[in-house]
Amino acid sequence: MKTRNLPILDLLAIAGIFILIYSGYSTPANLLIGAYLLFTVYRNFPTLQATKGSRAYNAGNTDMAMTYFKKAVKHPFAKPYIKSSFGYILLREGNLTEAEKYLVEAENSKMRDPRFRYNNILNMAILEWKKGNLPKAIDIVEGIKEDYKNSIMYEILGYLYIASGDYEKALSFNKEAYEYNKDDYVITDNLAQSYFFLGDLEKAEALYEKAIDYIKFPEAHYYYGQILQKKGDYLGAHDALKRALRLKMSFLSIITKEDIEEKFDALKKEMAEKNLTLESLEEEKKRREEEAKLLEEKAKEESDEKETSEYKVD
């Protein structure tokens, strides 16, 4: 039974049910309805499993996600986009061999929806990058960018430019991406990294300040921590790098956990050399916040007094 024939089967089943009902054959009609419902459940089983797998993965339960997706892709009615989605997750987990298998299967299938086809092309580009073919990966995405302008394309190509070390090109492209979607945290991080690598720490910091509390991947906190350290904000740098270490690393990154640990150790060494402790830094931060609050209250009182004197009647 081929998937492309399913719409015809649906029509035949529905037509058969109506014919049996109007002909007075209620028992055969009920049996056909039951069989059709069971078949529908069976046909949609891989979609249901893939949905559960995606939710589990987004919740951080990788093992459960793998279990759901393996059931989905092994099913006779597994759609190409499900195999592509599983391939992407395998990429994120560093399983290139298995990822390539499912991505190629999806590529060789006829995906009528162009969104699924283009998404698989993007996944294939990521695969090429992680296989060591970065120029080919960039060529793949550049080949579709005019036909498939969306946030995912901007995220991937912007990051590939950064990975290539062409920071000027990365900056130009990531500015365009940011104009396209300022609310996308990956795009925001890509632009901030572009500024970071070009030495424009103020612009990088400004971008991170807007989004850092909502970002749940380690790269942003890693670079933000380095910026704060260079500014002399050791407490902020410590918090950022510590959070970067707690967040799950992805295989689809140009940094590793060891990179973060190295920067964190270097920060702690610098703090020790300057006799700075977290306790003293927290006390200093609290003192400054209290001074700022007092100054703000004083300014408000002076403003209120000025307004009162201006409207006072002699």
Backbone bond lengths (Angstrom), bond angles and torsions (degrees), N, CA, C in turn:
res aa  C-N    CA-C-N  psi(-1)  N-CA   C-N-CA  omega(-1)  CA-C   N-CA-C  phi
1 M - - - 1.470 - - 1.521 110.21 -
2 K 1.336 117.36 125.50 1.452 121.14 -176.69 1.516 110.72 -102.07
3 T 1.337 113.81 142.27 1.461 120.10 -176.82 1.519 112.39 -58.68
4 R 1.355 116.73 -35.83 1.469 118.62 -176.03 1.526 112.58 -66.15
5 N 1.338 117.89 -15.16 1.464 121.36 179.77 1.528 112.86 -90.59
6 L 1.319 116.98 -3.85 1.466 120.02 -175.30 1.522 113.78 -58.92
7 P 1.322 120.81 -43.10 1.464 118.85 179.08 1.520 112.33 -58.12
8 I 1.337 117.25 -38.71 1.460 120.42 178.35 1.522 110.11 -65.16
9 L 1.313 116.96 -42.43 1.467 120.92 178.11 1.515 111.33 -61.43
10 D 1.332 115.93 -39.92 1.462 119.62 177.99 1.526 110.49 -60.56
11 L 1.331 115.26 -47.47 1.462 119.73 -179.48 1.528 111.36 -62.10
12 L 1.334 115.88 -42.66 1.469 119.66 179.39 1.523 111.63 -63.63
13 A 1.336 115.84 -41.71 1.464 119.91 -179.55 1.529 110.90 -64.24
14 I 1.331 115.92 -46.70 1.466 120.11 -179.34 1.528 110.37 -64.39
15 A 1.343 116.02 -43.47 1.463 119.09 178.33 1.521 110.98 -61.75
16 G 1.337 116.82 -41.75 1.462 120.52 179.22 1.506 112.22 -62.86
17 I 1.330 116.55 -39.62 1.472 120.86 178.99 1.525 110.51 -62.40
18 F 1.331 117.23 -47.31 1.469 120.54 -179.46 1.532 111.58 -64.40
19 I 1.321 116.56 -40.71 1.468 119.80 179.26 1.521 110.99 -61.74
20 L 1.330 116.16 -44.30 1.470 120.31 -179.68 1.529 111.09 -65.78
21 I 1.325 116.00 -39.49 1.472 118.81 -179.55 1.525 110.83 -65.45
22 Y 1.349 116.10 -48.70 1.472 119.30 -178.01 1.524 112.50 -71.48
23 S 1.319 116.04 -17.34 1.477 119.54 176.81 1.518 111.76 -88.43
24 G 1.318 116.35 -3.87 1.457 120.38 177.86 1.518 114.29 87.91
25 Y 1.320 117.46 8.59 1.472 120.27 179.47 1.529 108.85 -93.79
26 S 1.315 115.98 76.23 1.462 120.90 -174.33 1.525 113.02 -68.02
27 T 1.346 116.28 -40.00 1.473 118.95 -177.57 1.529 111.50 -65.07
28 P 1.347 119.30 -50.34 1.468 119.08 176.03 1.535 112.40 -60.63
29 A 1.355 115.71 -35.17 1.463 119.29 179.14 1.521 110.95 -63.44
30 N 1.352 115.89 -43.77 1.464 120.09 178.86 1.529 111.67 -63.79
31 L 1.332 114.76 -39.25 1.469 118.94 178.44 1.530 110.60 -64.56
32 L 1.328 115.84 -41.10 1.463 119.75 179.66 1.528 110.94 -67.04
33 I 1.334 116.38 -39.12 1.468 120.66 177.15 1.533 109.85 -60.59
34 G 1.353 115.46 -46.44 1.461 119.82 179.73 1.516 112.17 -61.09
35 A 1.335 114.91 -44.43 1.466 119.75 -179.65 1.530 110.68 -64.37
36 Y 1.339 115.85 -39.52 1.464 119.66 -179.41 1.530 111.41 -66.66
37 L 1.338 116.13 -40.43 1.463 119.81 178.32 1.525 111.08 -64.47
38 L 1.334 116.28 -41.82 1.468 119.59 178.10 1.517 111.03 -63.33
39 F 1.326 115.43 -40.84 1.460 119.56 179.07 1.527 110.79 -64.72
40 T 1.340 116.28 -39.18 1.466 120.57 179.59 1.523 110.62 -62.65
41 V 1.336 115.78 -43.36 1.465 119.95 177.84 1.518 110.32 -61.90
42 Y 1.329 116.69 -44.68 1.461 121.74 179.67 1.530 111.10 -62.69
43 R 1.320 116.74 -41.66 1.464 121.49 -179.08 1.524 111.68 -65.68
44 N 1.344 116.92 -35.79 1.462 121.05 -177.36 1.526 113.13 -90.36
45 F 1.330 116.96 1.27 1.466 121.07 -178.60 1.535 112.24 -55.25
46 P 1.340 120.10 -47.47 1.473 118.67 -179.00 1.521 113.70 -63.22
47 T 1.337 117.21 -35.37 1.462 119.95 178.14 1.519 110.59 -64.56
48 L 1.332 116.33 -41.79 1.464 121.10 178.63 1.521 110.61 -63.69
49 Q 1.328 116.59 -44.45 1.466 120.26 -179.63 1.536 110.91 -65.41
50 A 1.320 116.93 -39.91 1.464 120.32 179.33 1.527 111.21 -65.63
51 T 1.327 116.59 -38.01 1.463 120.76 177.36 1.525 110.69 -62.83
52 K 1.326 115.49 -44.74 1.470 119.70 177.16 1.530 110.66 -63.27
53 G 1.334 115.49 -38.50 1.456 119.67 179.26 1.516 112.53 -64.10
54 S 1.327 116.46 -42.31 1.465 120.89 178.85 1.528 111.16 -62.99
55 R 1.328 115.94 -42.30 1.466 119.93 179.25 1.526 110.94 -64.67
56 A 1.319 116.31 -41.76 1.463 120.15 179.66 1.529 110.57 -64.18
57 Y 1.325 116.29 -41.17 1.466 119.71 -178.70 1.524 110.83 -66.91
58 N 1.314 116.63 -43.00 1.466 120.64 178.79 1.526 111.71 -64.93
59 A 1.334 115.72 -25.69 1.465 120.38 178.27 1.524 111.76 -85.70
60 G 1.332 117.22 -2.20 1.455 120.88 178.07 1.515 115.42 92.57
61 N 1.340 117.05 5.59 1.466 120.61 -179.66 1.530 108.80 -97.59
62 T 1.314 115.93 82.83 1.467 121.31 -174.28 1.520 112.32 -65.68
63 D 1.332 117.18 -42.82 1.467 120.36 -177.72 1.527 111.60 -61.40
64 M 1.324 115.94 -43.95 1.461 119.75 179.01 1.524 110.47 -65.78
65 A 1.321 116.32 -39.45 1.467 120.40 178.99 1.523 110.57 -61.30
66 M 1.318 116.90 -43.21 1.466 121.17 179.15 1.529 110.85 -61.79
67 T 1.313 116.62 -40.27 1.464 120.88 179.53 1.516 111.34 -61.59
68 Y 1.319 116.45 -46.37 1.466 121.04 179.58 1.529 111.13 -63.92
69 F 1.319 116.34 -46.52 1.461 119.51 -176.60 1.533 112.24 -67.09
70 K 1.311 117.36 -35.99 1.467 119.77 178.91 1.530 110.57 -64.05
71 K 1.329 116.32 -37.63 1.459 119.87 175.78 1.526 110.24 -65.05
72 A 1.314 115.56 -38.78 1.473 120.36 -176.68 1.530 111.24 -67.50
73 V 1.340 117.20 -48.92 1.470 119.69 -173.10 1.528 112.81 -73.36
74 K 1.324 116.83 -20.97 1.468 119.78 179.29 1.528 112.44 -84.12
75 H 1.319 116.51 -8.91 1.460 121.15 -177.57 1.529 110.39 -74.87
76 P 1.329 118.51 144.12 1.477 121.18 179.93 1.522 114.52 -58.49
77 F 1.339 116.62 -27.45 1.459 119.98 -177.99 1.526 112.83 -103.72
78 A 1.325 116.88 22.02 1.472 120.13 176.79 1.522 109.58 -65.27
79 K 1.319 116.56 123.20 1.464 121.15 -178.62 1.525 110.74 -80.54
80 P 1.318 117.32 154.75 1.471 121.03 -177.88 1.531 113.77 -55.48
81 Y 1.330 117.21 -38.70 1.460 118.32 -177.16 1.522 111.83 -67.15
82 I 1.337 117.49 -26.62 1.461 121.06 176.41 1.527 109.45 -68.85
83 K 1.329 116.49 -41.96 1.464 120.47 177.47 1.526 110.57 -64.51
84 S 1.324 116.14 -37.93 1.461 120.14 178.44 1.526 110.84 -66.00
85 S 1.328 116.75 -41.52 1.463 121.00 178.89 1.524 110.89 -63.21
86 F 1.333 115.77 -41.44 1.454 119.83 177.87 1.528 110.17 -65.87
87 G 1.331 116.10 -39.02 1.454 120.10 177.29 1.520 111.99 -60.09
88 Y 1.329 116.60 -38.79 1.463 120.32 179.36 1.532 110.62 -65.66
89 I 1.323 116.46 -43.27 1.466 119.39 178.68 1.523 110.73 -62.82
90 L 1.333 116.38 -40.89 1.459 119.81 176.87 1.527 111.02 -62.03
91 L 1.326 116.53 -36.21 1.463 120.50 175.36 1.524 110.94 -61.38
92 R 1.317 115.97 -46.38 1.466 120.34 -179.45 1.519 111.73 -61.28
93 E 1.329 115.49 -29.62 1.463 119.88 -179.33 1.529 112.22 -91.12
94 G 1.332 117.67 0.38 1.451 120.95 175.54 1.509 115.60 85.63
95 N 1.329 117.84 10.83 1.465 121.57 179.81 1.528 109.04 -93.88
96 L 1.333 116.16 81.21 1.459 120.76 -172.88 1.526 112.81 -68.79
97 T 1.330 116.58 -38.75 1.468 119.94 -176.75 1.519 111.52 -62.65
98 E 1.331 116.61 -49.66 1.463 120.53 179.34 1.518 110.82 -67.57
99 A 1.325 116.75 -38.08 1.465 120.37 179.92 1.521 110.30 -60.95
100 E 1.310 116.20 -45.64 1.464 119.94 -178.97 1.522 111.41 -61.15
101 K 1.317 116.64 -38.92 1.468 120.82 179.62 1.521 111.21 -56.43
102 Y 1.324 117.27 -49.30 1.465 120.61 -175.80 1.525 112.17 -77.11
103 L 1.326 117.14 -32.75 1.459 119.63 178.04 1.522 111.16 -68.40
104 V 1.326 116.46 -38.53 1.466 120.04 177.66 1.525 110.38 -67.98
105 E 1.342 116.71 -39.55 1.472 119.49 176.57 1.520 110.53 -60.05
106 A 1.314 115.91 -42.69 1.467 119.95 178.85 1.523 110.70 -65.64
107 E 1.326 116.37 -40.20 1.457 120.96 -179.73 1.531 111.50 -63.69
108 N 1.324 116.12 -36.71 1.469 120.48 -178.65 1.527 113.00 -80.44
109 S 1.307 116.09 -8.95 1.464 120.04 177.98 1.528 109.65 -87.80
110 K 1.293 115.96 157.28 1.467 120.38 178.79 1.519 109.21 -89.42
111 M 1.336 116.03 101.48 1.454 121.24 178.33 1.528 108.53 -95.80
112 R 1.309 116.24 110.29 1.459 120.09 -176.84 1.520 112.92 -69.80
113 D 1.333 115.62 -35.00 1.464 119.43 -179.43 1.534 108.18 -77.99
114 P 1.342 118.06 117.15 1.472 120.41 -178.23 1.520 113.37 -60.98
115 R 1.334 117.70 -27.00 1.462 119.76 179.46 1.520 110.95 -62.47
116 F 1.329 116.52 -43.90 1.461 120.07 179.24 1.524 110.88 -67.19
117 R 1.323 115.80 -37.77 1.468 119.75 -179.76 1.524 110.53 -65.40
118 Y 1.328 116.55 -45.17 1.462 119.78 -179.94 1.529 111.63 -68.01
119 N 1.327 116.99 -38.14 1.467 119.67 177.40 1.514 111.17 -60.69
120 N 1.324 115.99 -38.72 1.465 118.73 178.83 1.522 110.76 -68.82
121 I 1.327 116.91 -34.76 1.469 120.17 176.06 1.530 109.66 -62.11
122 L 1.339 116.55 -41.61 1.468 120.16 177.45 1.525 110.78 -63.02
123 N 1.323 116.35 -40.39 1.463 120.07 177.68 1.528 110.99 -63.96
124 M 1.330 116.64 -38.52 1.460 120.67 177.55 1.533 110.44 -64.85
125 A 1.322 116.96 -35.19 1.468 120.74 177.24 1.527 110.32 -64.41
126 I 1.337 115.87 -43.25 1.466 119.69 178.02 1.530 110.17 -61.55
127 L 1.329 115.58 -40.94 1.465 120.41 178.19 1.531 110.41 -59.02
128 E 1.322 117.07 -45.77 1.462 120.46 -179.91 1.526 110.83 -61.63
129 W 1.330 116.50 -41.11 1.467 120.79 178.38 1.526 110.88 -58.89
130 K 1.322 116.51 -49.46 1.458 120.10 -176.52 1.524 112.06 -72.58
131 K 1.326 117.18 -17.04 1.464 120.90 174.30 1.531 111.10 -84.39
132 G 1.327 116.34 -2.60 1.455 120.43 178.39 1.505 115.06 99.72
133 N 1.336 116.58 7.61 1.471 121.12 -178.83 1.528 110.55 -107.15
134 L 1.332 116.10 62.24 1.463 120.48 -176.57 1.533 112.92 -60.93
135 P 1.326 119.81 -46.15 1.478 119.02 178.52 1.533 112.21 -57.88
136 K 1.336 117.14 -39.91 1.464 120.32 178.45 1.523 110.34 -65.88
137 A 1.322 116.61 -39.93 1.465 120.51 178.72 1.518 110.69 -60.08
138 I 1.332 116.64 -43.57 1.460 121.00 178.89 1.527 110.59 -64.52
139 D 1.320 116.19 -42.36 1.469 120.05 178.85 1.525 111.23 -60.02
140 I 1.323 116.60 -40.24 1.465 121.18 -178.80 1.531 110.25 -60.57
141 V 1.336 116.07 -48.20 1.470 119.36 -177.08 1.522 110.69 -71.63
142 E 1.333 117.23 -39.80 1.467 119.57 177.77 1.530 111.20 -61.19
143 G 1.331 116.05 -27.19 1.456 120.18 -179.73 1.515 114.18 -70.68
144 I 1.342 117.03 -18.94 1.476 119.61 -178.68 1.529 113.36 -118.47
145 K 1.328 117.26 -2.59 1.472 118.75 -170.06 1.526 113.40 -62.52
146 E 1.334 117.77 -31.85 1.463 119.48 179.90 1.523 111.67 -75.72
147 D 1.326 116.74 -26.71 1.467 121.11 -179.10 1.522 112.55 -92.41
148 Y 1.332 116.35 -15.16 1.466 118.75 -173.56 1.521 109.88 -138.66
149 K 1.329 115.26 63.36 1.457 119.78 -179.85 1.520 109.95 -83.52
150 N 1.317 115.24 105.90 1.463 121.02 173.84 1.519 108.81 -151.10
151 S 1.312 116.54 177.60 1.462 120.71 -174.06 1.529 112.49 -62.95
152 I 1.335 116.75 -38.67 1.469 119.76 -178.12 1.527 110.58 -63.50
153 M 1.333 116.50 -43.78 1.461 119.77 178.40 1.525 110.37 -61.20
154 Y 1.352 116.56 -44.89 1.462 120.46 179.28 1.529 111.29 -62.72
155 E 1.332 117.09 -40.76 1.465 120.84 178.59 1.529 111.20 -58.12
156 I 1.335 114.91 -50.11 1.465 120.16 -172.85 1.520 111.74 -70.54
157 L 1.339 117.52 -50.35 1.460 119.41 -177.10 1.530 110.83 -66.59
158 G 1.330 116.73 -37.81 1.464 119.78 177.70 1.514 112.13 -60.56
159 Y 1.326 115.68 -39.36 1.465 119.41 -179.43 1.531 111.20 -74.79
160 L 1.327 116.56 -34.93 1.470 119.98 177.37 1.528 111.07 -63.58
161 Y 1.325 116.52 -37.27 1.466 119.68 176.80 1.538 109.92 -63.44
162 I 1.333 116.43 -40.42 1.465 120.14 177.14 1.521 110.03 -63.37
163 A 1.331 116.07 -45.52 1.466 120.79 -179.87 1.527 111.67 -60.65
164 S 1.332 116.46 -29.75 1.470 120.50 -178.98 1.524 111.80 -76.80
165 G 1.340 117.19 -15.81 1.460 120.86 -178.44 1.511 113.97 86.55
166 D 1.319 118.01 2.29 1.470 121.88 177.62 1.533 107.74 -88.52
167 Y 1.329 115.50 78.62 1.457 120.69 -171.46 1.525 113.29 -71.33
168 E 1.324 117.44 -29.44 1.468 119.52 176.46 1.530 110.02 -65.76
169 K 1.313 115.85 -45.11 1.466 120.09 178.42 1.526 109.86 -66.13
170 A 1.336 115.56 -39.26 1.462 120.11 178.51 1.524 110.49 -61.98
171 L 1.330 116.27 -42.30 1.466 120.37 -179.87 1.518 111.01 -62.98
172 S 1.309 116.77 -47.07 1.467 120.42 -179.62 1.524 111.10 -60.35
173 F 1.318 116.01 -46.15 1.459 119.38 -177.88 1.527 111.57 -69.73
174 N 1.331 117.26 -41.19 1.461 120.38 -178.03 1.521 112.75 -71.26
175 K 1.344 116.93 -24.17 1.467 119.47 170.80 1.532 109.34 -65.24
176 E 1.327 115.32 -44.49 1.463 120.15 177.47 1.524 110.61 -61.07
177 A 1.324 115.81 -42.05 1.465 120.66 179.62 1.527 111.10 -63.25
178 Y 1.332 115.80 -40.72 1.463 120.35 -178.81 1.526 111.05 -66.50
179 E 1.321 116.44 -36.01 1.461 119.69 175.17 1.525 110.69 -65.83
180 Y 1.318 115.73 -32.96 1.463 120.55 179.23 1.529 111.13 -69.32
181 N 1.344 116.75 -41.82 1.466 119.96 -178.25 1.519 110.03 -152.49
182 K 1.326 115.86 95.27 1.463 121.51 -179.87 1.524 112.75 -73.87
183 D 1.318 117.30 -13.61 1.466 120.99 -176.69 1.524 113.31 -94.20
184 D 1.314 117.02 -0.65 1.463 121.11 179.83 1.528 108.70 -87.05
185 Y 1.349 116.56 118.99 1.460 120.23 -174.33 1.526 113.05 -70.65
186 V 1.324 117.59 -31.14 1.462 119.78 177.34 1.525 109.97 -67.57
187 I 1.329 116.24 -43.77 1.463 120.49 177.58 1.530 110.21 -62.52
188 T 1.325 116.81 -42.22 1.465 121.24 177.86 1.518 110.65 -59.81
189 D 1.327 116.53 -45.02 1.463 121.10 178.75 1.527 111.05 -64.32
190 N 1.336 116.88 -40.99 1.463 120.01 178.31 1.527 111.39 -59.17
191 L 1.328 115.89 -43.09 1.465 119.44 -179.85 1.524 110.71 -68.11
192 A 1.334 115.80 -41.72 1.467 119.66 178.57 1.527 110.99 -62.72
193 Q 1.335 116.66 -41.03 1.467 119.76 177.16 1.530 111.17 -63.40
194 S 1.315 116.75 -38.57 1.467 120.35 179.02 1.526 110.15 -59.16
195 Y 1.339 115.75 -46.57 1.461 119.78 176.96 1.530 110.95 -64.10
196 F 1.312 116.43 -40.67 1.468 121.58 -178.62 1.527 110.68 -58.37
197 F 1.322 116.12 -49.90 1.462 119.93 -176.31 1.527 112.32 -69.84
198 L 1.330 116.86 -21.25 1.464 120.65 177.03 1.527 111.73 -92.18
199 G 1.344 116.54 1.83 1.455 121.09 175.35 1.510 115.76 86.47
200 D 1.323 117.84 4.78 1.463 120.70 178.77 1.532 108.45 -91.54
201 L 1.333 115.12 78.02 1.452 120.81 -173.45 1.525 112.89 -70.46
202 E 1.323 117.55 -29.21 1.466 120.16 -179.21 1.530 111.04 -64.44
203 K 1.330 116.28 -45.27 1.465 119.15 179.71 1.531 111.07 -69.41
204 A 1.320 116.24 -36.04 1.463 119.70 177.25 1.524 110.32 -63.71
205 E 1.338 115.67 -44.75 1.462 120.33 -179.92 1.525 111.17 -62.96
206 A 1.317 116.74 -41.96 1.470 120.65 -178.78 1.527 110.86 -59.54
207 L 1.320 116.43 -40.33 1.469 120.20 178.29 1.518 111.15 -67.05
208 Y 1.323 116.49 -44.00 1.462 119.78 -179.69 1.531 111.79 -65.50
209 E 1.331 116.21 -36.80 1.466 119.83 -179.40 1.528 111.66 -58.47
210 K 1.331 116.06 -33.86 1.468 119.91 -178.46 1.522 112.97 -74.16
211 A 1.322 116.98 -27.15 1.468 118.97 -168.42 1.516 115.64 -125.12
212 I 1.324 118.62 -12.96 1.465 121.11 -167.62 1.530 113.39 -59.22
213 D 1.326 117.55 -32.85 1.474 120.13 -178.65 1.521 112.40 -68.23
214 Y 1.311 117.28 -17.30 1.460 121.16 -176.30 1.531 113.17 -107.15
215 I 1.323 117.07 -8.17 1.468 121.05 -175.77 1.523 110.24 -84.67
216 K 1.327 115.91 130.12 1.458 120.98 -175.68 1.532 113.13 -116.32
217 F 1.321 116.52 24.07 1.460 119.66 172.96 1.531 107.50 -121.25
218 P 1.334 117.74 149.24 1.474 121.37 -167.25 1.513 116.27 -71.94
219 E 1.342 119.10 -27.43 1.462 120.50 -173.96 1.528 112.13 -55.60
220 A 1.320 116.80 -46.72 1.465 120.02 -176.82 1.529 111.27 -60.86
221 H 1.323 116.53 -43.31 1.465 120.56 -179.87 1.523 111.11 -68.72
222 Y 1.315 116.64 -31.55 1.467 122.66 177.87 1.528 110.67 -63.19
223 Y 1.324 116.89 -49.68 1.464 120.16 -179.09 1.530 111.63 -74.60
224 Y 1.317 116.65 -36.60 1.467 120.39 177.80 1.527 110.08 -62.04
225 G 1.324 116.55 -41.34 1.461 120.58 178.41 1.512 112.02 -60.95
226 Q 1.329 117.42 -39.98 1.466 121.19 179.06 1.522 111.22 -66.01
227 I 1.336 116.23 -38.31 1.465 120.35 178.47 1.527 110.18 -63.19
228 L 1.332 116.30 -46.04 1.466 120.42 -179.41 1.518 111.15 -64.46
229 Q 1.323 117.42 -37.40 1.463 120.84 178.15 1.525 110.77 -62.37
230 K 1.321 116.88 -43.28 1.462 120.95 179.82 1.521 111.60 -66.24
231 K 1.351 116.10 -25.89 1.471 120.55 177.88 1.519 112.33 -83.04
232 G 1.335 116.41 -10.57 1.456 120.29 -178.23 1.515 113.79 92.11
233 D 1.329 117.20 7.15 1.464 121.31 176.52 1.529 108.01 -89.66
234 Y 1.327 114.96 81.04 1.460 119.78 -174.02 1.524 112.45 -70.90
235 L 1.308 116.66 -33.69 1.465 119.32 179.01 1.527 110.10 -66.58
236 G 1.320 116.93 -45.63 1.463 120.83 177.95 1.512 111.76 -63.55
237 A 1.342 116.54 -40.71 1.459 120.99 178.99 1.523 110.76 -64.00
238 H 1.319 116.01 -41.53 1.473 120.85 178.75 1.519 110.70 -61.58
239 D 1.323 116.83 -45.39 1.469 121.01 -179.79 1.532 110.82 -63.44
240 A 1.335 116.37 -41.62 1.475 120.36 -177.20 1.525 111.25 -67.08
241 L 1.328 117.21 -46.99 1.466 120.15 -178.54 1.530 111.43 -69.45
242 K 1.322 116.17 -34.08 1.465 119.73 176.92 1.522 110.42 -64.90
243 R 1.321 116.31 -40.28 1.461 119.86 178.24 1.529 110.67 -68.74
244 A 1.319 116.66 -37.58 1.464 120.08 177.65 1.525 111.08 -58.63
245 L 1.330 116.18 -38.21 1.461 120.48 179.56 1.519 112.27 -69.38
246 R 1.324 116.72 -29.43 1.470 120.03 -178.33 1.529 112.30 -78.00
247 L 1.321 116.92 -26.70 1.456 120.47 -176.10 1.525 110.69 -78.47
248 K 1.340 115.34 151.68 1.461 120.58 -176.75 1.521 110.90 -70.98
249 M 1.325 115.27 131.10 1.453 121.20 176.50 1.527 109.76 -78.59
250 S 1.316 115.18 149.05 1.459 121.46 174.90 1.520 109.31 -113.63
251 F 1.316 115.85 145.13 1.459 120.95 175.54 1.526 110.42 -65.12
252 L 1.321 116.37 -21.08 1.463 121.70 -178.52 1.524 109.85 -90.33
253 S 1.314 116.12 61.00 1.456 121.36 -177.28 1.523 108.80 -147.38
254 I 1.332 115.66 154.62 1.458 119.77 176.46 1.523 111.14 -92.01
255 I 1.333 117.26 -2.55 1.463 120.55 175.72 1.516 109.69 -116.23
256 T 1.320 115.80 161.39 1.454 122.13 178.86 1.531 109.23 -123.25
257 K 1.298 115.03 169.76 1.468 119.53 176.49 1.521 110.09 -61.57
258 E 1.335 116.19 -34.66 1.467 120.27 178.63 1.527 111.25 -63.67
259 D 1.327 116.76 -34.85 1.470 120.57 177.28 1.529 110.24 -62.97
260 I 1.318 115.82 -43.54 1.467 119.97 -179.70 1.524 110.18 -66.26
261 E 1.321 116.24 -43.89 1.468 120.45 179.23 1.522 111.13 -60.50
262 E 1.330 116.25 -38.91 1.468 120.69 179.69 1.525 111.01 -63.79
263 K 1.332 116.97 -44.99 1.462 120.43 178.57 1.527 111.41 -66.60
264 F 1.315 116.48 -37.61 1.467 120.96 -179.88 1.529 109.90 -66.18
265 D 1.328 116.84 -42.63 1.466 120.78 178.69 1.525 110.50 -64.97
266 A 1.338 116.23 -39.52 1.465 120.17 178.55 1.528 111.01 -64.33
267 L 1.324 116.52 -38.03 1.461 120.83 177.71 1.525 110.30 -64.24
268 K 1.319 116.87 -47.60 1.470 120.43 -178.75 1.526 111.10 -63.69
269 K 1.336 117.14 -34.87 1.460 120.79 177.40 1.518 110.70 -66.02
270 E 1.335 116.37 -43.66 1.464 120.46 178.57 1.520 111.22 -63.48
271 M 1.335 116.13 -39.89 1.465 119.81 177.87 1.522 111.04 -63.22
272 A 1.327 116.60 -41.02 1.463 120.99 179.89 1.523 110.76 -64.73
273 E 1.335 116.50 -40.69 1.464 120.47 179.56 1.519 111.77 -63.98
274 K 1.328 116.84 -28.17 1.461 121.29 179.74 1.526 112.03 -98.65
275 N 1.346 115.33 10.30 1.470 121.60 179.20 1.528 112.07 56.33
276 L 1.306 116.21 39.51 1.462 121.46 178.60 1.524 109.45 -101.93
277 T 1.313 116.28 129.74 1.458 121.04 175.81 1.522 108.92 -116.30
278 L 1.325 116.14 159.22 1.460 119.54 178.44 1.519 110.95 -61.40
279 E 1.344 115.57 -37.05 1.469 119.84 -178.77 1.525 110.46 -63.58
280 S 1.333 116.30 -45.65 1.465 119.34 -178.84 1.530 111.38 -67.04
281 L 1.327 116.19 -37.19 1.463 120.24 179.19 1.524 111.31 -68.10
282 E 1.327 116.86 -38.46 1.462 120.66 178.67 1.526 110.80 -67.82
283 E 1.340 116.02 -38.53 1.463 119.98 177.13 1.528 110.66 -64.44
284 E 1.331 116.05 -41.84 1.459 120.94 178.79 1.531 110.79 -63.92
285 K 1.314 116.30 -41.03 1.464 120.78 178.68 1.525 110.29 -63.69
286 K 1.323 116.42 -43.09 1.461 120.80 179.50 1.522 110.59 -63.59
287 R 1.350 116.75 -41.97 1.464 120.43 179.44 1.527 111.08 -61.94
288 R 1.340 116.18 -43.42 1.463 119.99 -179.86 1.521 111.72 -65.56
289 E 1.320 116.25 -38.62 1.462 120.03 178.73 1.522 110.69 -64.64
290 E 1.355 116.72 -39.42 1.462 120.49 178.80 1.525 110.96 -67.27
291 E 1.354 116.76 -39.84 1.466 120.72 177.81 1.528 110.56 -64.48
292 A 1.327 115.85 -41.15 1.465 119.78 179.36 1.521 110.64 -64.71
293 K 1.324 116.36 -37.98 1.463 120.63 179.68 1.530 110.41 -66.20
294 L 1.346 116.19 -42.38 1.464 120.09 179.22 1.526 111.07 -63.71
295 L 1.331 115.77 -42.46 1.469 119.70 179.02 1.530 111.10 -63.56
296 E 1.333 115.50 -38.17 1.463 119.88 179.20 1.523 110.58 -66.64
297 E 1.340 116.93 -41.39 1.468 121.18 179.06 1.533 110.55 -65.96
298 K 1.347 115.88 -39.69 1.465 120.21 179.39 1.525 110.67 -64.95
299 A 1.319 116.00 -42.58 1.462 120.54 179.23 1.518 110.98 -63.14
300 K 1.332 116.63 -37.83 1.462 120.82 179.17 1.520 110.63 -67.24
301 E 1.340 116.30 -41.19 1.459 120.18 179.28 1.529 111.07 -63.20
302 E 1.338 115.75 -42.90 1.459 119.90 179.51 1.524 110.97 -64.91
303 S 1.346 115.88 -36.63 1.459 119.80 178.48 1.518 110.90 -67.16
304 D 1.344 115.86 -40.99 1.470 120.39 179.10 1.529 110.52 -64.50
305 E 1.352 115.85 -41.60 1.467 120.07 -179.91 1.525 110.90 -64.25
306 K 1.336 116.06 -38.56 1.470 120.39 179.11 1.507 111.70 -64.04
307 E 1.354 114.99 -42.85 1.459 119.01 -179.67 1.526 110.89 -65.50
308 T 1.360 115.90 -37.33 1.466 120.47 179.79 1.523 110.67 -64.96
309 S 1.358 115.62 -43.80 1.458 118.78 -179.21 1.510 112.54 -67.07
310 E 1.308 117.41 -31.97 1.467 120.49 -179.64 1.533 112.03 -68.76
311 Y 1.327 115.64 -33.53 1.462 119.39 -176.84 1.536 113.08 -101.56
312 K 1.374 116.10 5.72 1.455 119.79 -179.92 1.529 110.83 -71.90
313 V 1.311 117.07 134.50 1.463 121.87 -179.33 1.508 108.95 -98.06
314 D 1.390 118.06 125.50 1.463 121.69 179.97 1.521 110.36 -74.65
